[in-house]
C-alpha cells in the first residue's frame, strides 16, 4: 500500500534513473549494469528488468537508494543479445517509468574452413545515452592472451578473421568503444576449427590415346588430402577457355582416372584437374596434360612424321620414341630428343618389310625429373600412310664387277606373300630361278657369267592385300669392261 504523509497517500512515482552502461564481464561472464541514481529523498532502491518486445519483467530489486550498479550473479548463457531497463522505487512502493533500454552484445563466429577464415557477426550496442565510436575485435588462439585482431566503425557489425589453421581453438570477444571511455564487452565464444585438408599437390600423370581412339587421363593426388570430389576441365586447342567436362568422385586410392570419349582424332586437347572442397570451391589445381597427335606425309622417297610436343609435365620430356608397324605389329623404330617434333624415314628402307599396303606409326613420350617420383608416359594416336603396291623391273643390267648395277632384282614397295622369278634365254631355257624376293641375280649361270644380250623374265607375285600379279618382259645385259 502507498504510505501516508500527513494523512495524504503518496502516489507520485519517483524520477526515472538514467541507464548508462551494460556489459558482460569477460572474467566471470556475468552481465553488469551502471546507471545514474535518482536524487529524490524518498527513493528506496531500484528494480532491474529484462526487456523483451516492449515489455519488461523484473529480475531483481536493489533496496539501496545510493546504488548505481548491478550484476546478474549468474554467467551469461543466452544465444542472443539481452536487453534491460531500470526503474526507481520509492519508500511508498511507487515505481518510476522505465529507463532507456540498453542491450548486451552477442557475437557469433562462423568458421569458413573452405576459405580459411572465421566470419564474426554481432548486434549493435544501443548508442543512447552514450554514443558508440566503433567496435574492437579481440581474439585468442589456443588459450593465449586476447589481442586486438581488428577495429571497425560503429556502423559495421561483422569482421573476417583470416588465415585460420586446422585443429586450432579460436576465441573472440567484441567491445563497443564508447565516447565516455568505457567499453561494452560481448560474450566470449570459442571454437576448435577442423578443416577439410586439401591436397598439397595434384600431378597430371598423362593424357594418352587408347586403342579405341579415346583419351585416357590419370592424376595422382597428395595422399594427405581429405577431399573426395574433383572437377575435370578441358580446353580444345591452344587458345580459349577451359570448360568443366566432368565431376569425378575420389576413390580410396591416390589416383583419379577418366576417359574422354568426346574428342576428334586430329585435335589437341589440354586437361587439368581441381580438388573441390565441401564449399564447392576449387582449392588446388594440377598441372596441364595434353595428348599427342601425329601426322604422316609421303614426300618422294621419304615418309615424314610430325607431332606436337607433350605439355606440360611437372618434370620434363625425356625423349620421343617412334613405333612403326609394317604389318607384323608395332616395333620401336627410333628415339628422338625432347626438342624434336619431326622425323623422316627413307621409304626404300621399309618397303621390303611391308606385309600390308600401309605403314603405321605412333609416338610415345616419357617423363623424367618429376618432383613426386612419378614417371608419366603419353602415347599418341596412330597414323597410317598407304604405300602403293608397285612392281618395277629394270630392263638393263651390267654384271661386270664395277660396283654399278651389278645385281638384278625387281623393285617392290612391299613384302610379297608369295614370289617367283624366272629368267630364261631367248630359247626359253631357264638360267636363273628364285622364290625368295630378298635374293638377287648376279648375271651368272652354272657358275659363269652369261654373255651380253637379251634375256626374258617371268614374275608371279601375291601382294599383302591379296592381289596376284603376273608380269613378263625382257632384260638386256651389257658389259662396260
C-alpha positions in Angstrom: 0.0 0.0 0.0 1.3 3.5 -0.7 2.4 5.3 2.5 0.6 8.3 4.0 2.2 11.6 4.6 0.3 14.0 7.0 -2.7 11.9 6.2 -2.1 12.0 2.5 -1.4 8.9 0.4 1.9 9.1 -1.6 1.1 8.0 -5.2 3.7 10.0 -7.1 6.3 7.8 -8.8 9.9 8.8 -8.4 12.1 10.0 -11.2 13.4 7.6 -13.8 17.1 6.8 -13.4 19.4 7.2 -16.4 20.7 3.9 -17.6 24.2 4.4 -18.9 26.0 1.2 -19.4 25.7 -2.6 -19.8 28.5 -5.1 -20.4 29.4 -8.7 -20.0 32.3 -9.2 -17.6 35.0 -11.2 -19.6 36.3 -12.8 -16.4 33.2 -14.3 -14.9 30.7 -14.0 -17.8 28.2 -12.0 -15.7 26.1 -9.1 -17.0 27.0 -5.8 -15.3 25.0 -2.6 -15.4 25.6 1.0 -14.4 23.1 3.9 -14.0 22.9 7.4 -12.6 20.9 7.2 -9.3 17.9 9.4 -8.5 18.4 12.4 -6.2 15.0 12.2 -4.7 15.0 11.8 -1.0 12.3 9.1 -0.8 13.9 6.8 -3.4 14.3 3.4 -1.7 16.1 1.5 -4.4 15.9 0.2 -8.0 14.2 -2.5 -9.9 16.1 -4.4 -12.7 14.0 -5.6 -15.6 14.8 -8.0 -18.5 13.2 -6.2 -21.5 11.7 -8.0 -24.5 9.4 -6.9 -27.3 8.5 -3.7 -25.4 7.7 -5.5 -22.1 9.8 -5.9 -19.0 9.8 -8.4 -16.2 11.7 -7.9 -13.0 14.7 -10.0 -12.3 15.8 -8.3 -9.1 15.2 -5.3 -6.8 18.0 -3.4 -5.0 16.9 -1.7 -1.8 19.7 0.8 -1.7 18.9 4.4 -2.8 22.6 5.1 -3.5 23.2 2.0 -5.7 24.4 2.7 -9.2 25.4 -0.8 -10.4 24.3 -4.3 -10.6 25.4 -7.7 -11.8 23.3 -10.7 -12.6 25.3 -13.1 -10.3 25.0 -15.7 -13.0 27.0 -16.1 -16.1 25.6 -15.1 -19.5 24.5 -18.2 -21.2 22.0 -17.0 -23.8 22.3 -17.4 -27.5 21.1 -13.9 -28.3 21.5 -10.3 -27.1 19.7 -9.4 -23.8 18.0 -6.0 -23.2 17.5 -4.4 -19.9 15.7 -1.4 -18.4 15.8 0.1 -14.8 13.2 1.8 -12.7 13.4 3.7 -9.3 11.2 2.6 -6.4 10.3 4.9 -3.5 9.5 4.2 0.1 5.8 4.1 -0.7 6.4 1.4 -3.3 5.8 3.6 -6.3 7.8 2.6 -9.3 9.1 5.1 -11.8 8.6 4.9 -15.6 11.1 2.5 -17.2 14.5 3.9 -18.2 16.1 3.9 -21.6 16.9 0.4 -23.0 20.4 -1.0 -23.2 21.5 -4.3 -24.6 24.4 -6.7 -24.3 26.4 -7.6 -27.4 26.1 -11.1 -28.6 28.8 -12.2 -31.1 28.6 -15.4 -33.2 31.7 -16.6 -35.1 31.0 -18.9 -38.0 34.1 -20.8 -39.4 34.5 -20.9 -43.2 37.1 -23.6 -43.4 37.0 -23.7 -47.2 38.3 -20.1 -47.3 40.4 -20.4 -44.1 38.6 -17.7 -42.3 36.0 -17.1 -39.5 33.2 -14.7 -40.1 32.2 -12.9 -36.9 28.8 -11.2 -36.6 27.3 -9.2 -33.7 24.4 -7.0 -32.9 24.7 -3.2 -32.5 25.1 -1.8 -29.0 22.3 0.9 -28.4 24.0 4.2 -28.6 21.8 6.2 -26.1 22.7 7.9 -23.9 26.4 7.3 -24.7 27.5 7.2 -28.3 29.4 4.2 -29.8 32.5 5.2 -31.7 33.4 1.8 -33.1 33.9 -1.9 -32.3 37.1 -3.7 -31.4 37.6 -7.4 -32.2 39.7 -9.4 -29.7 41.0 -12.9 -30.4 42.7 -15.6 -28.5 44.4 -18.6 -30.1 44.7 -21.9 -28.3 44.0 -20.3 -24.9 46.5 -17.5 -25.4 46.2 -13.9 -24.3 43.5 -11.9 -26.1 44.9 -9.4 -28.6 43.3 -6.8 -30.8 42.6 -8.5 -34.1 40.8 -5.6 -35.7 38.7 -2.5 -35.4 35.6 -1.4 -37.4 33.5 1.7 -37.4 30.2 2.0 -35.4 28.0 1.1 -38.5 29.7 -2.3 -39.1 28.8 -5.4 -37.2 30.9 -8.1 -38.9 34.6 -9.0 -39.2 36.6 -11.6 -41.2 39.3 -13.3 -39.1 41.6 -14.8 -41.8 44.3 -17.5 -42.2 42.9 -19.9 -39.7 44.7 -23.3 -39.2 43.4 -26.8 -38.7 42.9 -28.3 -35.2 43.2 -24.8 -33.6 41.0 -23.2 -30.9 39.9 -19.6 -31.6 38.1 -17.4 -29.0 36.6 -14.0 -29.7 35.0 -11.1 -27.9 33.7 -7.8 -29.2 34.0 -4.5 -27.4 31.9 -1.5 -28.3 34.1 1.6 -27.7 32.0 4.4 -26.1 32.7 8.1 -26.3 32.9 8.3 -22.5 35.9 6.0 -22.5 34.1 2.8 -21.4 33.6 -0.2 -23.5 30.7 -2.7 -23.6 32.1 -6.2 -24.0 30.2 -9.1 -25.6 30.0 -12.7 -24.7 33.1 -14.9 -25.3 32.8 -17.7 -27.8 35.3 -20.4 -28.7 35.5 -22.9 -31.4 38.0 -25.6 -32.4 38.5 -25.4 -36.2 38.5 -28.7 -38.0 39.3 -28.2 -41.6 39.0 -30.4 -44.6 42.6 -30.8 -45.7 43.0 -30.1 -49.4 45.8 -31.8 -51.3 49.2 -30.1 -51.3 49.5 -31.1 -54.9 47.8 -32.8 -57.8 50.0 -34.3 -60.5 48.7 -34.8 -64.1 50.3 -38.1 -64.9 49.5 -38.4 -68.5 47.0 -37.9 -71.4 47.3 -40.8 -73.7 45.4 -42.1 -76.6 43.9 -45.6 -76.3 43.5 -48.2 -79.0 39.8 -47.1 -79.2 40.9 -43.6 -80.1 39.8 -42.1 -76.8 42.0 -40.1 -74.4 42.8 -41.8 -71.1 43.8 -39.5 -68.2 45.4 -40.2 -64.9 46.1 -37.8 -62.0 48.0 -38.6 -58.8 46.6 -37.0 -55.6 48.5 -36.0 -52.5 47.8 -38.9 -50.0 47.2 -36.4 -47.2 44.2 -34.9 -48.9 40.7 -35.3 -47.3 38.9 -34.0 -50.4 36.9 -36.6 -52.3 35.5 -34.6 -55.2 37.3 -33.4 -58.3 36.5 -31.2 -61.3 38.0 -32.0 -64.7 38.4 -29.2 -67.2 39.3 -29.3 -70.9 40.4 -26.7 -73.4 40.0 -27.5 -77.1 43.2 -26.3 -78.9 45.9 -23.9 -77.9 43.7 -21.0 -77.0 40.4 -20.3 -75.4 38.8 -21.1 -72.1 38.9 -24.3 -70.0 35.5 -25.7 -69.5 34.4 -28.3 -67.0 33.6 -31.7 -68.6 33.1 -33.9 -65.6 32.9 -34.1 -61.8 34.8 -37.1 -60.6 34.3 -38.6 -57.1 37.6 -39.5 -55.4 38.5 -43.1 -54.5 40.2 -44.6 -51.5 43.4 -44.7 -53.6 45.6 -41.9 -54.6 44.6 -41.8 -58.3 41.8 -40.2 -60.3 41.3 -41.5 -63.8 39.0 -40.6 -66.6 38.5 -41.5 -70.2 37.4 -38.7 -72.6 35.3 -40.2 -75.3 34.1 -36.9 -76.8 37.1 -36.0 -78.9 38.2 -35.6 -82.5 41.1 -37.8 -83.6 43.0 -34.9 -85.2 42.7 -32.4 -82.4 44.9 -31.5 -79.5 43.3 -31.1 -76.0 44.5 -29.8 -72.7 43.3 -31.0 -69.4 43.6 -30.0 -65.7 42.1 -31.4 -62.5 41.0 -29.4 -59.5 40.1 -30.5 -56.0 36.6 -29.3 -55.0 36.2 -28.7 -51.3 33.0 -29.1 -49.2 32.1 -25.4 -50.1 32.1 -26.4 -53.8 35.2 -24.3 -54.3 38.2 -25.4 -56.4 41.0 -25.3 -54.0 44.1 -26.9 -55.7 44.6 -27.5 -59.4 47.0 -29.8 -61.2 49.5 -29.1 -64.0 48.2 -29.5 -67.6 48.1 -32.7 -69.5 47.8 -32.8 -73.3 47.5 -35.5 -75.9 49.9 -36.0 -78.8 48.7 -36.0 -82.4 51.0 -37.5 -85.1 50.7 -36.8 -88.8 52.3 -38.6 -91.8 53.3 -37.3 -95.2 54.7 -39.1 -98.2 57.5 -36.9 -99.6 59.1 -38.7 -102.5 61.4 -41.3 -101.1 60.6 -40.3 -97.5 57.9 -40.7 -95.0 57.8 -37.6 -92.8 56.3 -37.8 -89.3 55.2 -34.6 -87.5 53.8 -34.3 -84.0 53.0 -31.7 -81.3 55.1 -31.5 -78.1 53.6 -33.0 -75.0 52.5 -30.4 -72.4 53.2 -29.9 -69.5 54.6 -32.4 -67.1 55.9 -31.2 -63.8 59.1 -32.9 -64.9 60.3 -32.8 -68.5 60.0 -34.9 -71.6 62.9 -37.4 -71.6 62.5 -38.4 -75.2 60.1 -39.3 -78.0 60.1 -42.9 -79.2 58.8 -43.7 -82.6 57.0 -47.1 -83.2 56.3 -48.5 -86.6 54.1 -51.3 -87.9 54.6 -52.7 -91.4 52.1 -55.5 -90.9 53.6 -57.6 -88.2 52.9 -55.4 -85.1 54.5 -52.3 -83.7 58.2 -52.2 -83.0 60.4 -49.3 -81.9 61.9 -47.6 -84.9 63.8 -44.7 -83.4 64.3 -42.5 -80.4 64.5 -38.7 -80.8 65.5 -35.8 -78.5 62.9 -33.9 -76.4 63.2 -30.9 -78.8 62.2 -33.0 -81.9 58.8 -32.8 -83.4 59.6 -34.3 -86.9 61.3 -37.5 -88.1 62.0 -38.8 -91.6 62.1 -42.4 -92.7 63.7 -43.5 -96.0 60.9 -45.3 -97.8 63.1 -48.0 -99.6 64.4 -49.0 -96.1 61.0 -50.2 -95.0 59.2 -51.2 -98.2 60.5 -54.7 -98.3 59.3 -55.3 -94.7 55.7 -54.4 -95.6 53.2 -57.2 -95.3 50.3 -54.8 -95.9 49.5 -51.9 -98.1 50.3 -49.3 -95.5 52.8 -48.4 -92.8 51.5 -47.1 -89.4 53.2 -45.1 -86.6 52.7 -43.8 -83.1 54.8 -41.6 -80.8 55.4 -42.3 -77.1 56.7 -39.5 -74.8 58.2 -40.3 -71.4 58.7 -38.1 -68.4 61.8 -37.6 -66.3 62.5 -35.5 -63.2 59.0 -35.5 -61.7 59.2 -33.9 -58.2 56.9 -36.6 -56.8 58.7 -39.6 -58.3 56.0 -40.2 -60.9 57.0 -41.3 -64.4 54.4 -40.3 -66.9 54.1 -41.8 -70.4 51.9 -40.4 -73.2 51.1 -42.4 -76.4 49.8 -40.5 -79.4 47.1 -41.6 -81.8 48.1 -44.0 -84.6 48.7 -42.5 -88.0 49.0 -44.6 -91.2 50.1 -43.9 -94.7 49.3 -46.0 -97.7 52.1 -47.5 -99.6 51.1 -48.3 -103.2 51.8 -51.9 -104.2 54.1 -51.3 -107.1 56.4 -53.5 -109.0 59.3 -52.0 -111.0 61.6 -54.3 -113.1 64.9 -52.8 -114.6 65.4 -53.5 -118.3 69.2 -53.1 -118.4 71.7 -55.0 -116.3 75.6 -54.8 -116.3 77.1 -57.6 -114.2 80.7 -56.6 -114.9 82.0 -56.1 -111.4 82.4 -52.4 -111.4 80.1 -52.0 -108.5 77.4 -50.2 -110.5 74.2 -52.1 -111.4 75.9 -55.4 -110.8 72.9 -57.1 -109.4 69.4 -57.6 -110.7 66.1 -57.8 -108.8 62.6 -56.4 -109.3 61.9 -53.4 -107.0 58.9 -53.9 -104.8 57.2 -51.5 -102.4 56.0 -54.4 -100.2 57.0 -57.8 -98.9 55.1 -60.3 -101.1 53.3 -63.2 -99.5 54.5 -65.4 -102.5 57.2 -64.7 -105.1 58.5 -66.5 -108.2 61.1 -65.1 -110.6 62.2 -67.0 -113.6 64.9 -65.8 -116.2 65.4 -67.6 -119.5 67.4 -67.1 -122.6 65.6 -66.4 -125.9 65.2 -70.1 -126.4 63.2 -70.3 -123.1 66.0 -72.2 -121.4 65.9 -71.5 -117.7 69.1 -69.9 -116.5 68.0 -68.4 -113.1 65.0 -69.1 -110.8 64.3 -67.9 -107.2 61.3 -67.8 -104.8 62.9 -65.5 -102.2 62.3 -61.8 -103.0 65.3 -60.9 -101.0 67.7 -62.7 -103.4 69.5 -61.1 -106.4 70.7 -62.4 -109.8 74.4 -61.7 -110.3 74.3 -62.5 -114.1 75.8 -66.0 -113.8 74.5 -69.4 -114.8 76.2 -72.6 -113.8 79.0 -70.6 -112.2 79.8 -68.5 -115.2 78.7 -65.0 -116.3 76.3 -65.1 -119.2 77.1 -63.3 -122.4 75.7 -59.9 -123.4 72.3 -60.0 -125.0 68.6 -60.0 -124.4 67.0 -62.3 -121.8 63.4 -63.0 -120.8 62.0 -62.7 -117.3 58.7 -64.0 -115.8 57.4 -62.8 -112.4 54.5 -64.0 -110.4 53.7 -62.3 -107.0 51.0 -62.3 -104.4 50.7 -58.9 -102.6 49.8 -58.3 -98.9 46.4 -57.0 -100.0 45.7 -60.3 -101.9 46.4 -59.2 -105.4 48.0 -61.7 -107.8 50.4 -60.0 -110.2 51.9 -61.8 -113.2 54.3 -60.0 -115.5 56.9 -60.7 -118.2 59.5 -58.7 -120.0 63.0 -58.5 -121.4 66.3 -57.7 -119.8 69.3 -56.6 -121.7 72.7 -57.5 -120.3 75.6 -55.2 -121.2 79.2 -55.2 -120.0 81.2 -52.0 -119.8 84.6 -53.7 -119.4 
